Amino acid sequence: MFTGTLHHPGDPGFEEACFGRIFNARRPSDRTPAAVLEAVCEQDVVEGVRLALERGWQVAVRSGGHSWAAWSVRRDALLIDLGGFREMAYDATTEVVTATPSVKGGDELNPYLGEFGRFFNGGHCPSVGIGGFLLQGGQGWNARGWGWAAENIVAIDVVTAEGELVRADETRNSDLFWAARGAGPGFFGVVTRFHLRTRPLPGHLGHTVHAYPLDLFDEVMTWLHGMHHTVSELVEIVALTQTPPDLDEPVLLVTGVSMTDTPEQAAEALAPLHANPYADRAIFRIEAQPTTLAAQLDNQRAANPEGHRYLVDNAWLTGPADQVVPAIREAFTQHPTRQTFTIWFSMAPLRELPDMAFSLQSEIYCATYVVHDEPERDAELRDWLDGAMAAMRPVTAGQYLGDSDFTVRQLRFMGDEQWLRLQEIRAARDPKGLFAGCLSTGAVTNTNHWEQ
Ligand SMILES: Cc1cc2nc3c(=O)[nH]c(=O)nc-3n(C[C@H](O)[C@H](O)[C@H](O)COP(=O)(O)OP(=O)(O)OC[C@H]3O[C@@H](n4cnc5c(N)ncnc54)[C@H](O)[C@@H]3O)c2cc1C
């Protein structure tokens, strides 16, 4: 019946099929799917959805396996794993690339597009699957200037809750198209292909890195807070604290990656970051040096090593520097493990969003990634993370699905109007709740828990 493989509990390959492709080594021990279908083509997905309908199972989906909270593993649901269904095709006349959801943005899609001189703003870490990434908005390379990756979806192919394969775009099944750009794990269909607008490969990548001791955290971040909105939209600006391999202590790195055509444009675009009044106290400085996408992806790989346990949380921040900087201080300066890192990601000046489910953002995105290898420390490290995120509450507008785990903390992740519309579409498209939806303890409310 299937070209791919259906694994049942008790089969020799079942455990591996359930958990083997999950990026986070902290895997769910209390959830087991009813069966796992390793789909290799669209027809497998159609048959899988129909099988679930017959058996009375829910359906969960896995593309790249990078959900931190392992959303794809749902109790008593059929897990449709698209890992073995990998196809890409670029059309030079439309400049649209068609790719299946398990394709990895950095490892696969961009090397392929590079052959045509084209680029897609996929996830920073090269192994992230485009499936889950695009459905939740997709904070790809230079999201600040180029917008959310989901804004570049021109159409999707979807297997619906009735087991029908349909095309959705601005004019056909436009409700599904609207929902797929932001519903994330709350989406009610299996996307089998994305049709994506590409952009020209930037001619020159430049980067600036200033490393500061953490005792300058308040000063440097206050300065950055006041100026990041003035920097060229061709520069991705990230401040982060991490412990570089050759240092014993964490440092604050203020970084800019410019995506221009020439080195001269890069120097001009990055110059405002060099005017940091604390620059003479930096531990080291790299200024407007040429870099490559491959080198940047290697940095991301090194920061997010495979095979480790991750606890992750995040917040959209809003407010003046004298409120935001103290609120984030703990998350940046008190890391509980050597590999932990915290990012401050500029989205300023905020760009207007098109009409799509993704609808909540602010000028600053902040996320902490606690990385470790000791299972017995999970609870203690989670407590630390909860404390660091609680300190941000006064300046928190909500959260981004990509780094969230609703079984631990639920915040607002969409606009109120969009949240209502999404529920209406879901009720019409999936009235019986075939698709497992967001994994959470309790109902998903789209509110900041302290405001309930
Ligand atoms: C190392 C690392 C780096 C990351 N960097 C970034 C980043 O730079 N920017 C960013 O925005 N996010 C980033 N993320 C978060 C990541 O984008 C999300 O976890 C995303 O869900 C991963 O997509 P996936 O397909 O790999 O995950 P999966 O775990 O395979 O999918 C997650 C969920 O999305 C839904 N889904 C996936 N595919 C489909 C489909 N085809 N049809 C229907 N529903 C589907 C399902 O509910 C599924 O459970 C990162 C994550 C990791 C682990």
Ligand as a Chemical Component Dictionary entry (heavy atoms), coordinates in Angstrom:
data_LIG
# 
_chem_comp.id                   LIG 
_chem_comp.type                 NON-POLYMER 
_chem_comp.pdbx_formal_charge   0 
_chem_comp.three_letter_code    LIG 
# 
loop_
_chem_comp_atom.comp_id 
_chem_comp_atom.atom_id 
_chem_comp_atom.alt_atom_id 
_chem_comp_atom.type_symbol 
_chem_comp_atom.charge 
_chem_comp_atom.model_Cartn_x 
_chem_comp_atom.model_Cartn_y 
_chem_comp_atom.model_Cartn_z 
_chem_comp_atom.pdbx_ordinal 
LIG C1  C1  C 0 19.594 23.940 15.775 1  
LIG C2  C2  C 0 18.338 24.709 15.499 2  
LIG C3  C3  C 0 18.405 25.959 14.929 3  
LIG C4  C4  C 0 17.254 26.679 14.644 4  
LIG N1  N1  N 0 17.342 27.910 14.021 5  
LIG C5  C5  C 0 16.221 28.571 13.676 6  
LIG C6  C6  C 0 16.263 29.813 12.957 7  
LIG O1  O1  O 0 17.322 30.308 12.605 8  
LIG N2  N2  N 0 15.112 30.433 12.670 9  
LIG C7  C7  C 0 13.890 29.908 13.016 10 
LIG O2  O2  O 0 12.868 30.494 12.699 11 
LIG N3  N3  N 0 13.813 28.746 13.691 12 
LIG C8  C8  C 0 14.942 28.071 14.025 13 
LIG N4  N4  N 0 14.849 26.890 14.723 14 
LIG C9  C9  C 0 13.522 26.412 15.127 15 
LIG C10 C10 C 0 12.943 25.574 13.986 16 
LIG O3  O3  O 0 12.664 26.389 12.881 17 
LIG C11 C11 C 0 11.634 24.940 14.419 18 
LIG O4  O4  O 0 11.881 24.039 15.445 19 
LIG C12 C12 C 0 10.943 24.247 13.247 20 
LIG O5  O5  O 0 9.710  23.729 13.697 21 
LIG C13 C13 C 0 11.791 23.159 12.684 22 
LIG O6  O6  O 0 11.245 22.645 11.518 23 
LIG P1  P1  P 0 11.476 21.105 11.195 24 
LIG O7  O7  O 0 10.691 20.797 9.997  25 
LIG O8  O8  O 0 12.931 20.820 11.194 26 
LIG O9  O9  O 0 10.861 20.462 12.512 27 
LIG P2  P2  P 0 9.821  19.238 12.813 28 
LIG O10 O10 O 0 10.170 18.888 14.191 29 
LIG O11 O11 O 0 10.002 18.228 11.752 30 
LIG O12 O12 O 0 8.454  19.905 12.656 31 
LIG C14 C14 C 0 7.916  20.705 13.684 32 
LIG C15 C15 C 0 6.409  20.713 13.587 33 
LIG O13 O13 O 0 5.993  21.515 12.489 34 
LIG C16 C16 C 0 4.839  20.933 11.887 35 
LIG N5  N5  N 0 5.198  20.487 10.541 36 
LIG C17 C17 C 0 6.443  20.250 10.077 37 
LIG N6  N6  N 0 6.381  19.886 8.791  38 
LIG C18 C18 C 0 5.093  19.881 8.439  39 
LIG C19 C19 C 0 4.408  19.612 7.222  40 
LIG N7  N7  N 0 5.077  19.252 6.133  41 
LIG N8  N8  N 0 3.065  19.714 7.194  42 
LIG C20 C20 C 0 2.389  20.061 8.312  43 
LIG N9  N9  N 0 2.968  20.341 9.488  44 
LIG C21 C21 C 0 4.325  20.254 9.558  45 
LIG C22 C22 C 0 4.447  19.774 12.734 46 
LIG O14 O14 O 0 3.540  20.203 13.727 47 
LIG C23 C23 C 0 5.768  19.373 13.347 48 
LIG O15 O15 O 0 5.622  18.625 14.521 49 
LIG C24 C24 C 0 15.992 26.144 15.006 50 
LIG C25 C25 C 0 15.911 24.881 15.603 51 
LIG C26 C26 C 0 17.087 24.161 15.846 52 
LIG C27 C27 C 0 16.988 22.800 16.480 53 
# 
loop_
_chem_comp_bond.comp_id 
_chem_comp_bond.atom_id_1 
_chem_comp_bond.atom_id_2 
_chem_comp_bond.value_order 
_chem_comp_bond.pdbx_ordinal 
LIG C1  C2  SING 1  
LIG C2  C3  SING 2  
LIG C2  C26 DOUB 3  
LIG C3  C4  DOUB 4  
LIG C4  N1  SING 5  
LIG C4  C24 SING 6  
LIG N1  C5  DOUB 7  
LIG C5  C6  SING 8  
LIG C5  C8  SING 9  
LIG C6  O1  DOUB 10 
LIG C6  N2  SING 11 
LIG N2  C7  SING 12 
LIG C7  O2  DOUB 13 
LIG C7  N3  SING 14 
LIG N3  C8  DOUB 15 
LIG C8  N4  SING 16 
LIG N4  C9  SING 17 
LIG N4  C24 SING 18 
LIG C9  C10 SING 19 
LIG C10 O3  SING 20 
LIG C10 C11 SING 21 
LIG C11 O4  SING 22 
LIG C11 C12 SING 23 
LIG C12 O5  SING 24 
LIG C12 C13 SING 25 
LIG C13 O6  SING 26 
LIG O6  P1  SING 27 
LIG P1  O7  DOUB 28 
LIG P1  O8  SING 29 
LIG P1  O9  SING 30 
LIG O9  P2  SING 31 
LIG P2  O10 DOUB 32 
LIG P2  O11 SING 33 
LIG P2  O12 SING 34 
LIG O12 C14 SING 35 
LIG C14 C15 SING 36 
LIG C15 O13 SING 37 
LIG C15 C23 SING 38 
LIG O13 C16 SING 39 
LIG C16 N5  SING 40 
LIG C16 C22 SING 41 
LIG N5  C17 SING 42 
LIG N5  C21 SING 43 
LIG C17 N6  DOUB 44 
LIG N6  C18 SING 45 
LIG C18 C19 SING 46 
LIG C18 C21 DOUB 47 
LIG C19 N7  SING 48 
LIG C19 N8  DOUB 49 
LIG N8  C20 SING 50 
LIG C20 N9  DOUB 51 
LIG N9  C21 SING 52 
LIG C22 O14 SING 53 
LIG C22 C23 SING 54 
LIG C23 O15 SING 55 
LIG C24 C25 DOUB 56 
LIG C25 C26 SING 57 
LIG C26 C27 SING 58 
# 
